[in-house]
């Protein structure tokens, strides 16, 4: 069942190229029209949407944060991302023009179910991005876009995360087309690039040995920090979550720009800091700003582990350890940059002798509020 891997988690991390390929395959017609798996929301309703709210918990929430950057940019519709358990208690402003998008691997997370019901009671249409066919949220949502990651056994989510991100790109591209695509060239290039993603994820997996070695040298760490900016920010948060979940090490993810507003006080000599570095080919200013953040933590003695794009000639100067991922457009980078962080957490937890498939105190799906 584990396909020769030591754990389901290791197998599921290695399933990611096919999870993404299967999620993307055959979804969009030549007009960029998305085929939803179940249910229908009329195009007139979708075309009139003036706000999107993503609701989710845990890793799915971070997939929603990634989706915000992409969908907002492509569609110019404001996107909010909200923890499902906070959503209905703050009395959110919803209408028939608010599209609520629920992200959930299991489709059984009670917090997310309750958020979906609340949205529907207020008249908002709900699209669900779900991995488990026929689950509660899949049945109750107005329309479903299934991720096709296959069964995810390990409690901590990996391949479902990548599949959720891939599905959200499809939704974003679809909504962009529906509303008169403002970036036709960019979106055509993105569709081509998405086809390349499974091979690129495979390349990251094939070159992951240095991350595994690093993890083995860090079993005695007490706290690890993760920095990211823009679409790298949710990746940093997910990297920290994985380390908490699997290795029971205190870990925190920060928006790199926030460092100077508080978290830099945590930096003392030897502090390990992972940095998800934006592409120098993207918004160049972001690359140089995060380089400055790296310099700031290094000046205070931090050890820096930098995830950078191949061909980033500057990154090596600021990294105690540099891990590279293939080049891809900025908005697609999370599909690659999160993989070394997943492997790091898996390997560190394994080196500590922990059960990576069944971490203590956690359940695969939490069916109580
Ligand atoms: C948690 C799981 O309880 O629920 C996480 O341990 C998961 O791994 C979160 O990300 C949300 O689950 P789901 O099924 O709604 O994506």
Boltz pocket constraint, residues with backbone or C-beta under 6 A from the ligand:
constraints:
  - pocket:
      binder: B
      contacts: [[A, 57], [A, 58], [A, 59], [A, 60], [A, 103], [A, 104], [A, 105], [A, 106], [A, 107], [A, 108], [A, 109], [A, 112], [A, 155], [A, 156], [A, 157], [A, 362], [A, 363], [A, 364], [A, 365], [A, 366]]
      max_distance: 6.0
